Amino acid sequence: MSNWLDEVKFDSNGLVPAIAQHHQTGRVLMVAWMNRDALQVTAEKNQAVYYSRSRQKLWHKGEESGHFQTVHEIRLDCDADVIILQIEQHGGIACHTGRESCFYRKLTPQGWEIVDAQLKDPTTIYGASAKVEAHDHTQAEQVDVLSHLGRLMQERKKAEADSSYVASLYKKGINKILEKVGEESVESIIAAKDYAAHASLENKHDLIYEVADLWFHSIVMLGYFDLDPQEVLDELARRQGLSGLVEKANRSQEA
């Protein structure tokens, strides 16, 4: 039996493009390169390892950011020159700009428009050396995550069930939505117990990832009742004696 790696058509530089795709939603998160060693290590460890052309070495995704990628499946296209990885993105951030996906700009009649929220400031991930284009720092492009999600829920409620994961939840009704909130609550508890038992970097990011899932599905639930996530923040601010407007202004300044 021949080595499966021999069937991959690497280019003249010994590389093949690799597309990382969310294993549940199907969303394309990033595109990188692999050489033979990177592909072999990825298959052996079930963790995404790429080849950095700029640094001329293997690059274990998450080695700096902690945003590792667990690989569920590896596929090869019909021409044997493109790899697709079905992955779970730990930390929920694949892009170096702090977003879920590297494909966060959509073409509109006015040009390229940023449509994905920046989930985390890159400097808090990579430090002062974060290589982020200047346009990612402009105030005009800052997206309030909660406001973005609130608008997204209203859009998904009107969409066809097969158009997105959230739209399908809304079509299935409140019981299915509450079931997901329950599932994510349990998974957050398990992740917290794992982190308490062994405070590793991977367990830390697993906990953050699961809590993000729980918050997200809670926002889906709020959207079912046409409630804006800001109302929850307003209630938390009230308990702390801080007005909702001041709280939101503080978040904008921190962003």
VODO-331808 format. One record per atom (N, C-alpha, C): residue number from 1; residue in one letter; x, y, z. Coordinates in steps of 0.05 Angstrom, whole numbers, plus 32768, in hexadecimal, padded with zeros to 4 digits. Last residue first. Layout:
% residues N
    nr   rest      u      v      w
   NUM      A      X      Y      Z
...
***
This chain:
% residues 255
    nr   rest      u      v      w
   255      A   7EF9   83D9   81D8
   255      A   7EFC   83CD   81BD
   255      A   7F10   83DD   81AD
   254      E   7EF6   83FE   8201
   254      E   7F09   83E7   8204
   254      E   7F0E   83DA   81E9
   253      Q   7ECF   841F   81ED
   253      Q   7EEA   842A   81F1
   253      Q   7EFE   8414   81F3
   252      S   7EA3   83FC   81ED
   252      S   7EAC   8408   81D4
   252      S   7EC8   8412   81D6
   251      R   7E9D   83F3   8224
   251      R   7EA4   83DD   8212
   251      R   7EAF   83E7   81F8
   250      N   7E8E   8426   8235
   250      N   7EA7   841A   823F
   250      N   7EB0   8403   822D
   249      A   7E5D   8429   821C
   249      A   7E72   843C   8214
   249      A   7E8D   8432   821D
   248      K   7E41   8403   8238
   248      K   7E46   83FF   821C
   248      K   7E5C   8411   8212
   247      E   7E40   841A   826C
   247      E   7E4D   8400   8267
   247      E   7E53   83FB   824A
   246      V   7E23   8448   8262
   246      V   7E3F   844B   826A
   246      V   7E4E   8431   8265
   245      L   7DF2   8431   8255
   245      L   7E00   8442   8241
   245      L   7E1D   8445   8248
   244      G   7DE4   8415   8284
   244      G   7DEA   8406   826B
   244      G   7DF9   8417   8257
   243      S   7E05   842C   82C0
   243      S   7DF1   842F   82AB
   243      S   7DF9   8420   8292
   242      L   7E14   8406   82F8
   242      L   7E1F   8413   82E1
   242      L   7E0A   8415   82CB
   241      G   7E0A   83E6   8323
   241      G   7E06   8403   8326
   241      G   7E12   8413   830F
   240      Q   7E0A   83B2   831A
   240      Q   7E24   83BD   8323
   240      Q   7E22   83DB   8327
   239      R   7DD8   83A9   8307
   239      R   7DE0   839C   8320
   239      R   7DF9   83A7   832C
   238      R   7DDB   83C4   82D7
   238      R   7DCA   83CE   82EC
   238      R   7DD1   83C3   8307
   237      A   7DFD   83A2   82BA
   237      A   7E06   83BD   82C1
   237      A   7DF6   83C9   82D8
   236      L   7DDA   8377   82B4
   236      L   7DF3   8373   82C3
   236      L   7DFE   838E   82CC
   235      E   7DB4   8391   8294
   235      E   7DAC   8386   82AE
   235      E   7DC5   8382   82BF
   234      D   7DD2   839D   8267
   234      D   7DC6   83B3   8276
   234      D   7DBE   83AA   8292
   233      L   7DDE   836A   8255
   233      L   7DF4   837B   825F
   233      L   7DE9   8392   8270
   232      V   7DAA   835D   8245
   232      V   7DB7   834D   825A
   232      V   7DCE   835D   8266
   231      E   7DA3   8381   821C
   231      E   7D91   8383   8233
   231      E   7D9C   8373   824B
   230      Q   7DC6   8372   81F5
   230      Q   7DCD   838A   8204
   230      Q   7DBB   838C   821D
   229      P   7DAD   8349   81D9
   229      P   7DC1   8342   81ED
   229      P   7DC8   835A   81FF
   228      D   7D67   8354   81D1
   228      D   7D82   835C   81CA
   228      D   7D95   8354   81E0
   227      L   7D33   8327   81C1
   227      L   7D41   8336   81D6
   227      L   7D5E   833C   81CE
   226      D   7D11   8307   81A4
   226      D   7D17   8322   819B
   226      D   7D23   8334   81B1
   225      F   7D11   82D3   81B3
   225      F   7CFD   82E4   81C0
   225      F   7D01   8302   81B8
   224      Y   7D3C   82C1   8196
   224      Y   7D22   82B4   8191
   224      Y   7D0B   82C5   819D
   223      G   7D66   82DC   81AD
   223      G   7D5C   82E5   8192
   223      G   7D41   82D9   818C
   222      L   7D6F   82BD   81DA
   222      L   7D65   82D8   81DD
   222      L   7D59   82E2   81C3
   221      M   7D85   8290   81BF
   221      M   7D6C   828E   81CF
   221      M   7D5F   82A9   81D3
   220      V   7DB3   82A5   81AB
   220      V   7D9F   829A   8198
   220      V   7D84   8299   81A6
   219      I   7DCC   82B0   81DB
   219      I   7DC4   82C6   81CA
   219      I   7DB0   82BE   81B5
   218      S   7DD6   827C   81EA
   218      S   7DC5   828C   81FB
   218      S   7DBB   82A5   81EC
   217      H   7DFA   826D   81C4
   217      H   7DE0   8261   81C3
   217      H   7DCC   826F   81D5
   216      F   7E25   828E   81D5
   216      F   7E1A   8291   81BA
   216      F   7DFE   8285   81B9
   215      W   7E30   827B   8208
   215      W   7E27   8296   8205
   215      W   7E19   829A   81EA
   214      L   7E41   8247   81FA
   214      L   7E2A   824B   820B
   214      L   7E1F   8267   8209
   213      D   7E6E   8252   81DA
   213      D   7E57   8243   81CE
   213      D   7E3E   8248   81DF
   212      A   7E8E   826A   8201
   212      A   7E85   827A   81EA
   212      A   7E6E   826D   81DC
   211      V   7E96   823E   8221
   211      V   7E86   8254   822C
   211      V   7E7D   8266   8215
   210      E   7EB6   8220   81FE
   210      E   7E9C   8216   8206
   210      E   7E8A   822B   8211
   209      Y   7EE4   8241   81F9
   209      Y   7ED5   823A   81E1
   209      Y   7EB8   8231   81E9
   208      I   7EF6   8243   822D
   208      I   7EEE   825C   8221
   208      I   7EDC   8256   8209
   207      L   7F03   820C   8233
   207      L   7EEF   8219   8244
   207      L   7EE4   8232   8238
   206      D   7F2B   8207   820D
   206      D   7F13   81F7   820A
   206      D   7EFC   8203   821B
   205      H   7F52   8228   8222
   205      H   7F44   8231   820A
   205      H   7F2B   8220   8204
   204      K   7F60   8209   824F
   204      K   7F56   8224   8252
   204      K   7F47   822D   823A
   203      N   7F72   81DB   8237
   203      N   7F59   81D9   8247
   203      N   7F4E   81F5   824C
   202      E   7FA1   81EF   8220
   202      E   7F8C   81E4   820F
   202      E   7F72   81E3   821E
   201      L   7FBF   81FE   824C
   201      L   7FB7   8213   8239
   201      L   7FA0   8209   8228
   200      S   7FA7   81DD   8289
   200      S   7FB8   81DF   8271
   200      S   7FAE   81F5   825F
   199      A   7F99   81CE   82C0
   199      A   7F98   81E9   82B5
   199      A   7FAC   81EC   829E
   198      H   7F73   819C   82D1
   198      H   7F8D   819F   82C4
   198      H   7F8D   81BA   82B4
   197      A   7F45   81A4   82EF
   197      A   7F56   818C   82F4
   197      A   7F71   818F   82E8
   196      A   7F30   81D2   82D9
   196      A   7F36   81D2   82F5
   196      A   7F49   81BB   82FC
   195      Y   7F28   81C1   82A5
   195      Y   7F3C   81D6   82AA
   195      Y   7F44   81D7   82C7
   194      D   7F00   819B   82AE
   194      D   7F1A   8193   82A2
   194      D   7F2F   81A7   82A7
   193      K   7ED8   81BD   82C1
   193      K   7EE3   81A8   82D3
   193      K   7EFE   819E   82C8
   192      A   7ECF   81DB   8293
   192      A   7ED8   81E8   82AC
   192      A   7EE4   81D4   82BF
   191      A   7EBB   81B4   8270
   191      A   7ED4   81C2   826A
   191      A   7EE0   81D0   8282
   190      I   7E8C   81A7   828B
   190      I   7EA0   8193   8288
   190      I   7EBB   81A0   8282
   189      I   7E71   81D9   8287
   189      I   7E77   81CE   82A1
   189      I   7E8E   81B9   829F
   188      S   7E6B   81DC   8250
   188      S   7E7B   81F1   825E
   188      S   7E83   81E7   8279
   187      E   7E4A   81B1   8246
   187      E   7E65   81B0   823B
   187      E   7E77   81C5   8248
   186      V   7E1B   81C4   8260
   186      V   7E29   81AB   826A
   186      V   7E46   81AB   8260
   185      S   7E10   81F0   823F
   185      S   7E14   81F4   825C
   185      S   7E24   81DC   8268
   184      E   7E07   81D8   820F
   184      E   7E1F   81E9   8211
   184      E   7E25   81EF   822F
   183      E   7DD7   81BD   821A
   183      E   7DEF   81AE   8212
   183      E   7E08   81BF   8217
   182      G   7DB5   81EA   8225
   182      G   7DBA   81D5   8239
   182      G   7DD4   81C6   8233
   181      V   7DB4   8202   81F4
   181      V   7DBE   8211   820B
   181      V   7DC5   81FE   8221
   180      K   7D9C   81D9   81D6
   180      K   7DB8   81E1   81D0
   180      K   7DC4   81F1   81E7
   179      E   7D69   81DA   81ED
   179      E   7D79   81C2   81EF
   179      E   7D96   81C8   81EA
   178      L   7D58   820C   81DD
   178      L   7D5D   8208   81FA
   178      L   7D6D   81EE   81FE
   177      I   7D52   8201   81A6
   177      I   7D64   8216   81AF
   177      I   7D6C   8212   81CC
   176      K   7D2A   81DA   81A8
   176      K   7D44   81D3   819D
   176      K   7D59   81E7   81A6
   175      N   7D00   81FA   81BD
   175      N   7D09   81E2   81CB
   175      N   7D25   81D9   81C2
   174      I   7CF7   8223   8197
   174      I   7D03   8229   81B1
   174      I   7D0D   8211   81BF
   173      G   7D06   820D   8152
   173      G   7CF6   8216   8169
   173      G   7D05   8219   8183
   172      K   7D19   8202   8121
   172      K   7D12   81EB   8131
   172      K   7D03   81F3   814B
   171      K   7D24   8235   810D
   171      K   7D0E   8226   8100
   171      K   7D06   820E   8111
   170      Y   7D50   8241   812D
   170      Y   7D38   8251   812F
   170      Y   7D20   8242   8123
   169      L   7D75   821C   8119
   169      L   7D6C   821B   8135
   169      L   7D52   822A   8139
   168      S   7D7D   822E   80E5
   168      S   7D71   8213   80E9
   168      S   7D67   8210   8106
   167      A   7D96   825F   80EF
   167      A   7D7B   825F   80E2
   167      A   7D6D   8244   80E7
   166      V   7DC7   824B   8103
   166      V   7DB4   825A   8115
   166      V   7D98   825A   8109
   165      Y   7DDC   8232   80D5
   165      Y   7DD8   8223   80ED
   165      Y   7DC3   8231   80FF
   164      S   7DBD   8246   8097
   164      S   7DD1   8248   80AC
   164      S   7DC9   8237   80C4
   163      S   7D99   8237   8070
   163      S   7DAD   824B   8069
   163      S   7DC2   824E   807E
   162      D   7D6F   8216   807A
   162      D   7D88   8209   8070
   162      D   7D9D   821D   806A
   161      A   7D45   8238   8089
   161      A   7D51   8226   809D
   161      A   7D6C   821B   8094
   160      E   7D4B   827C   8072
   160      E   7D43   8260   806E
   160      E   7D52   824E   8081
   159      A   7D44   82B4   80A1
   159      A   7D51   82A5   808C
   159      A   7D45   8289   8089
   158      K   7D31   82CF   80CC
   158      K   7D22   82D3   80B3
   158      K   7D2D   82C1   809C
   157      K   7D56   82C3   80F3
   157      K   7D3A   82BB   80F8
   157      K   7D29   82BD   80DE
   156      R   7D84   82DB   80E1
   156      R   7D82   82BE   80DE
   156      R   7D65   82B5   80E3
   155      E   7D7C   8311   80EE
   155      E   7D7E   8309   80D2
   155      E   7D79   82EB   80CE
   154      Q   7D7B   830E   8125
   154      Q   7D63   8317   8118
   154      Q   7D64   8310   80FA
   153      M   7DB0   82FD   812E
   153      M   7D99   82EC   8136
   153      M   7D80   82F4   8128
   152      L   7DCE   8329   811D
   152      L   7DD0   830F   810E
   152      L   7DB8   82FD   8115
   151      R   7DC3   834F   8143
   151      R   7DB9   8354   8128
   151      R   7DB9   8339   8118
   150      G   7DDE   8336   816E
   150      G   7DC2   833D   8170
   150      G   7DB5   8341   8155
   149      L   7E12   8334   815B
   149      L   7E03   831B   815F
   149      L   7DE5   8320   8161
   148      H   7E1E   836B   815A
   148      H   7E20   835B   8141
   148      H   7E0F   8342   8144
   147      S   7E1A   8377   818F
   147      S   7E08   8384   817C
   147      S   7E07   8375   8162
   146      L   7E44   8357   81A3
   146      L   7E29   8352   81AB
   146      L   7E15   835F   8198
   145      V   7E72   836E   8188
   145      V   7E6B   8352   8185
   145      V   7E4E   834D   818C
   144      D   7E79   83A5   8162
   144      D   7E70   839D   817C
   144      D   7E65   8381   817A
   143      V   7EB0   83AE   813A
   143      V   7E95   83A3   813B
   143      V   7E8F   839B   8157
   142      Q   7ED7   83DE   811A
   142      Q   7ED2   83D0   8132
   142      Q   7EB5   83C7   8133
   141      E   7EDD   83FE   80EE
   141      E   7EDB   83E1   80E9
   141      E   7ED7   83D1   8103
   140      A   7EE3   8431   8100
   140      A   7ECD   842B   80EE
   140      A   7EC8   840E   80EA
   139      Q   7F13   8431   811B
   139      Q   7EFA   8430   812B
   139      Q   7EE3   8429   8119
   138      T   7F47   8406   8104
   138      T   7F37   841F   8101
   138      T   7F1C   841C   810F
   137      H   7F64   83D8   8104
   137      H   7F64   83E8   811D
   137      H   7F51   8400   811B
   136      D   7F65   83C2   80D3
   136      D   7F56   83B3   80E8
   136      D   7F55   83C2   8102
   135      H   7F85   83E1   80B5
   135      H   7F68   83E5   80B2
   135      H   7F58   83D6   80C7
   134      A   7FB8   83CF   80BF
   134      A   7FAF   83E8   80CC
   134      A   7F91   83EA   80CB
   133      E   7FBC   8388   80CA
   133      E   7FBC   839F   80B8
   133      E   7FAF   83B7   80C6
   132      V   7FE3   836A   80FB
   132      V   7FC8   8370   80F2
   132      V   7FC9   8389   80E1
   131      K   8009   8345   811C
   131      K   800B   8350   8101
   131      K   7FF0   8353   80F5
   130      A   801E   8351   815D
   130      A   8008   8348   814C
   130      A   8009   8356   8131
   129      S   8042   835F   8183
   129      S   804D   8358   8169
   129      S   8037   834F   8155
   128      A   802B   8366   81B3
   128      A   8030   837E   81A4
   128      A   8039   8378   8188
   127      G   8002   8329   81B5
   127      G   8013   833E   81C1
   127      G   8018   8355   81AD
   126      Y   7FDE   8305   81A2
   126      Y   7FFA   8302   8199
   126      Y   800D   8316   81A6
   125      I   7FAF   8311   81BE
   125      I   7FB5   82F6   81B6
   125      I   7FD3   82F3   81B1
   124      T   7FAC   8346   81C6
   124      T   7FA9   8336   81DE
   124      T   7FAF   8319   81D8
   123      T   7FB0   8358   8192
   123      T   7FC7   835D   81A3
   123      T   7FC5   834D   81BE
   122      P   7F7E   834B   817A
   122      P   7F96   833B   8174
   122      P   7FAE   833F   8187
   121      D   7F45   834A   81A2
   121      D   7F5A   835B   8198
   121      D   7F73   834A   8193
   120      K   7F10   8320   818C
   120      K   7F25   8326   819F
   120      K   7F3A   8337   8192
   119      L   7EE9   8320   8165
   119      L   7EE3   8314   817F
   119      L   7EF7   831A   8194
   118      Q   7ECE   834A   813A
   118      Q   7EE9   8344   8144
   118      Q   7EE4   833A   8161
   117      A   7E98   8332   8111
   117      A   7EA2   8340   8129
   117      A   7EBF   8337   8130
   116      D   7E92   8338   80CB
   116      D   7E96   8327   80E3
   116      D   7EA2   8337   80FA
   115      V   7E92   835A   80A1
   115      V   7E78   8351   80AB
   115      V   7E7A   833F   80C3
   114      I   7EAD   838F   807F
   114      I   7EB2   837C   8094
   114      I   7E97   8374   80A1
   113      E   7EA9   8394   8039
   113      E   7E9E   839C   8052
   113      E   7EA4   8386   8067
   112      W   7EC3   83AE   7FFD
   112      W   7EC5   8399   8011
   112      W   7EBB   83A3   802C
   111      G   7E90   83D5   7FDB
   111      G   7EAB   83CA   7FDD
   111      G   7EAB   83B4   7FF3
   110      Q   7E5C   83E3   7FD5
   110      Q   7E6F   83F8   7FDF
   110      Q   7E8B   83EE   7FE2
   109      P   7E43   83B5   7FC7
   109      P   7E45   83CB   7FB2
   109      P   7E58   83E1   7FBB
   108      T   7E6F   8385   7FE7
   108      T   7E56   8393   7FE5
   108      T   7E59   83A8   7FCF
   107      L   7E8F   834B   7FFC
   107      L   7E8D   835F   7FE7
   107      L   7E71   836B   7FE5
   106      K   7EA4   8343   803F
   106      K   7E91   833C   802A
   106      K   7E90   8353   8015
   105      R   7ED4   8327   806B
   105      R   7ECC   833E   805A
   105      R   7EBA   8335   8044
   104      Y   7EE8   82FC   8086
   104      Y   7ED5   830D   8094
   104      Y   7ECC   8326   8084
   103      F   7F08   82C9   8084
   103      F   7EF6   82D4   806F
   103      F   7EE0   82E5   807B
   102      C   7F1F   82B5   80B0
   102      C   7F2F   82C8   80A1
   102      C   7F1E   82D6   808B
   101      S   7EF1   82B1   80E8
   101      S   7EFB   82A8   80CD
   101      S   7F0C   82BE   80C1
   100      E   7EEC   82C9   811A
   100      E   7EE8   82AC   8117
   100      E   7EF5   82A2   80FE
    99      R   7F22   82F8   8129
    99      R   7F07   82F1   811F
    99      R   7F05   82D2   811C
    98      G   7F54   830D   8131
    98      G   7F43   8309   8148
    98      G   7F26   8302   8141
    97      T   7F76   830D   8108
    97      T   7F6A   8327   810E
    97      T   7F57   8325   8126
    96      H   7F84   82DA   80FD
    96      H   7F97   82E9   810D
    96      H   7F8C   8305   8114
    95      C   7F4D   82AB   8103
    95      C   7F5B   82C1   80F5
    95      C   7F6D   82D1   8107
    94      A   7F33   8288   8123
    94      A   7F46   827D   8111
    94      A   7F58   8293   8105
    93      I   7F14   8280   8160
    93      I   7F21   8294   814F
    93      I   7F36   8287   813E
    92      G   7F00   825C   8185
    92      G   7EED   8269   8173
    92      G   7EF9   827E   8160
    91      G   7F1C   823E   81A8
    91      G   7F1C   825B   81AD
    91      G   7F0A   826A   819A
    90      H   7F28   820F   8176
    90      H   7F28   8216   8192
    90      H   7F2B   8234   8196
    89      Q   7F03   81F8   8143
    89      Q   7F15   820F   8149
    89      Q   7F13   8216   8167
    88      E   7F05   81BB   8126
    88      E   7EF8   81C9   813C
    88      E   7F0C   81DF   8144
    87      I   7F02   81AD   80DF
    87      I   7F10   81B2   80F8
    87      I   7EFC   81BE   810D
    86      Q   7F13   818D   80A6
    86      Q   7EFC   8192   80B6
    86      Q   7F05   8195   80D3
    85      L   7F3D   81A4   8074
    85      L   7F3C   819A   808F
    85      L   7F22   81A1   809C
    84      I   7F4D   8194   8033
    84      I   7F39   81A1   8044
    84      I   7F3A   8193   805F
    83      I   7F7F   81A0   8002
    83      I   7F77   8193   801B
    83      I   7F61   81A2   8029
    82      V   7F8E   8198   7FBE
    82      V   7F82   81A9   7FD3
    82      V   7F79   8198   7FEA
    81      D   7F9C   8174   7F98
    81      D   7FAF   818A   7F9D
    81      D   7FA3   819F   7FB0
    80      A   7F7D   814B   7F81
    80      A   7F92   8144   7F95
    80      A   7FA5   815A   7F9C
    79      D   7F53   8154   7F63
    79      D   7F6D   8158   7F56
    79      D   7F84   8151   7F68
    78      C   7F2A   814D   7F88
    78      C   7F2C   813B   7F72
    78      C   7F46   813D   7F63
    77      D   7F47   8159   7FCC
    77      D   7F35   815E   7FB5
    77      D   7F3B   814B   7F9E
    76      L   7F44   8138   800A
    76      L   7F55   8140   7FF3
    76      L   7F42   8143   7FDB
    75      R   7F3A   8144   8051
    75      R   7F30   813C   8036
    75      R   7F43   8147   8021
    74      I   7F37   8131   8093
    74      I   7F48   813C   807F
    74      I   7F3E   8132   8064
    73      E   7F16   8140   80D1
    73      E   7F16   8131   80B7
    73      E   7F29   8140   80A4
    72      H   7F1F   815A   8100
    72      H   7F0C   8143   8100
    72      H   7F0D   8133   80E7
    71      V   7F51   8179   8124
    71      V   7F49   8170   8109
    71      V   7F37   8157   810B
    70      T   7F51   81B2   814B
    70      T   7F4E   8195   814B
    70      T   7F43   818C   8130
    69      Q   7F7A   81E7   814F
    69      Q   7F66   81DC   813E
    69      Q   7F67   81BE   8140
    68      F   7F86   821A   8182
    68      F   7F8C   8202   8174
    68      F   7F75   81F9   8163
    67      H   7F95   8251   8196
    67      H   7F7D   824A   8187
    67      H   7F83   8231   8175
    66      G   7FC2   8264   81AD
    66      G   7FB3   8250   81BC
    66      G   7F9A   8247   81AE
    65      S   7FE4   8285   8190
    65      S   7FCB   8290   8199
    65      S   7FBC   827E   81AD
    64      E   8011   8265   8185
    64      E   8014   8280   8192
    64      E   7FFA   8289   819E
    63      E   7FFD   8235   8174
    63      E   8015   8234   8184
    63      E   801A   824F   8192
    62      G   7FD2   8234   8152
    62      G   7FCC   8238   816E
    62      G   7FE5   8239   8180
    61      K   7FEC   8207   8124
    61      K   7FD7   821B   8128
    61      K   7FD0   821C   8146
    60      H   802E   81FF   811D
    60      H   8017   81F2   812B
    60      H   8003   8208   8131
    59      W   8053   8200   80E6
    59      W   8044   8213   80F7
    59      W   802C   8204   8103
    58      L   8094   81F3   80CC
    58      L   8079   81EA   80D4
    58      L   806D   81FD   80E8
    57      K   80B4   8228   80A5
    57      K   80B4   8213   80B9
    57      K   8097   820A   80BF
    56      Q   80BC   825B   808E
    56      Q   80C9   8243   8083
    56      Q   80CB   822D   8098
    55      R   80A4   828A   8098
    55      R   80B8   8281   80AC
    55      R   80C6   8268   80A4
    54      S   8084   828F   806B
    54      S   8095   82A6   8073
    54      S   80AB   829D   8087
    53      R   8069   825F   8068
    53      R   807B   8266   8052
    53      R   808E   827D   805A
    52      S   805B   822F   8096
    52      S   805E   824C   8093
    52      S   8072   8253   807E
    51      Y   802F   81FB   8092
    51      Y   804B   8203   808C
    51      Y   804B   8221   8087
    50      Y   8008   81E0   80CA
    50      Y   800C   81EB   80AF
    50      Y   802A   81F1   80AA
    49      V   7FDF   81B5   80EC
    49      V   7FFB   81BF   80EB
    49      V   7FFF   81C8   80CE
    48      A   7FA9   81A6   8114
    48      A   7FB2   81B3   80FC
    48      A   7FCE   81BE   80FF
    47      Q   7FA6   8166   812F
    47      Q   7FA7   8182   8135
    47      Q   7FB4   818F   811C
    46      N   7FAD   8130   812C
    46      N   7F91   813A   812B
    46      N   7F90   8157   8134
    45      K   7FDF   8119   8129
    45      K   7FD7   8126   8143
    45      K   7FBA   812F   8144
    44      E   7FE1   8104   80F5
    44      E   7FE9   80F4   810D
    44      E   7FDE   80FF   8127
    43      A   7FD1   812C   80D4
    43      A   7FC2   8113   80D3
    43      A   7FC8   8102   80EC
    42      T   7FF8   8153   80DF
    42      T   7FDC   8159   80E4
    42      T   7FCB   813F   80E6
    41      V   8026   8138   80CE
    41      V   8023   813E   80EA
    41      V   8005   8144   80F1
    40      Q   801B   8138   8096
    40      Q   801E   811F   80A5
    40      Q   801A   8123   80C3
    39      L   8019   816E   808A
    39      L   8001   815D   8085
    39      L   8003   8143   8095
    38      A   804D   817D   8096
    38      A   8037   818A   80A4
    38      A   801E   8178   80A2
    37      D   806B   815E   8072
    37      D   806E   815A   808F
    37      D   8056   8165   809E
    36      R   805B   8174   8040
    36      R   8057   8158   8046
    36      R   8058   8153   8065
    35      N   803E   81B4   8050
    35      N   8050   81A3   8041
    35      N   804B   8186   804A
    34      M   8007   81E0   8048
    34      M   8013   81C9   8055
    34      M   8028   81BD   8043
    33      W   7FEA   8221   8054
    33      W   7FF9   820E   8044
    33      W   8003   81F7   8055
    32      A   7FA6   8239   805C
    32      A   7FC3   823A   8061
    32      A   7FD0   8226   804F
    31      V   7F6B   825B   806A
    31      V   7F7A   824C   8056
    31      V   7F97   824F   805C
    30      M   7F31   8259   8096
    30      M   7F4B   8263   808E
    30      M   7F57   8251   8077
    29      L   7EFB   824B   809A
    29      L   7F07   825C   80AE
    29      L   7F22   8268   80A5
    28      V   7EBE   8240   807C
    28      V   7EDB   8240   8077
    28      V   7EE8   8254   808A
    27      R   7E8B   821C   809D
    27      R   7E96   8236   8096
    27      R   7EB4   8233   8092
    26      G   7E72   81EE   80AF
    26      G   7E7C   81EE   8093
    26      G   7E89   8208   808B
    25      T   7E60   81E5   80E2
    25      T   7E52   81F9   80D2
    25      T   7E5A   81F9   80B5
    24      Q   7E83   81BA   80F2
    24      Q   7E66   81BA   80F7
    24      Q   7E57   81CD   80E4
    23      H   7EB8   81C3   80E6
    23      H   7EAD   81A8   80E1
    23      H   7E8F   81A6   80E5
    22      H   7ECF   81F8   80C0
    22      H   7EC2   81F0   80D9
    22      H   7EB3   81D6   80D5
    21      Q   7F0A   81EE   809B
    21      Q   7EED   81F2   809A
    21      Q   7EE1   81E8   80B5
    20      A   7F44   8202   807C
    20      A   7F39   81FA   8096
    20      A   7F1B   8202   8097
    19      I   7F67   81EC   8045
    19      I   7F50   81FC   804D
    19      I   7F45   81F1   8067
    18      A   7FA7   81EF   802B
    18      A   7F95   81E1   803F
    18      A   7F80   81F4   8048
    17      P   7FD0   81E4   7FF2
    17      P   7FBE   81F6   8002
    17      P   7FAB   81E5   8013
    16      V   8010   81C7   7FF7
    16      V   7FF5   81C4   7FED
    16      V   7FE3   81D6   7FFE
    15      L   8056   81C5   7FE1
    15      L   8040   81CF   7FF2
    15      L   8025   81C8   7FE5
    14      G   8085   81C2   7FC5
    14      G   807F   81AD   7FD9
    14      G   8068   81B4   7FEB
    13      N   808B   81E5   7F9E
    13      N   8098   81ED   7FB7
    13      N   8093   81D8   7FCD
    12      S   806C   81D1   7F77
    12      S   8089   81D0   7F72
    12      S   8098   81D8   7F8B
    11      D   8038   81B0   7F9F
    11      D   8042   81C1   7F89
    11      D   8060   81C0   7F88
    10      F   8021   816D   7FAA
    10      F   802D   8185   7FB4
    10      F   8038   8195   7F9D
     9      K   7FF0   8145   7FA5
     9      K   8000   8153   7F92
     9      K   8009   816E   7F9D
     8      V   7FEC   8108   7FC9
     8      V   7FE7   8125   7FCA
     8      V   7FFA   8133   7FB6
     7      E   7FFD   80D5   7FC9
     7      E   7FE7   80DB   7FB7
     7      E   7FE0   80F9   7FB7
     6      D   8023   80D0   7FF0
     6      D   802C   80D0   7FD4
     6      D   8016   80D7   7FC1
     5      L   8007   80CB   801F
     5      L   8012   80E5   8019
     5      L   801B   80E7   7FFC
     4      W   7FFD   8095   8022
     4      W   7FE7   80A6   801A
     4      W   7FF0   80C2   8013
     3      N   802A   8067   8007
     3      N   8026   807C   801C
     3      N   8010   808F   8012
     2      S   800D   802A   7FED
     2      S   801E   8043   7FEB
     2      S   8017   8056   8001
     1      M   8011   7FE8   8000
     1      M   8000   8000   8000
     1      M   8012   8019   8000
***
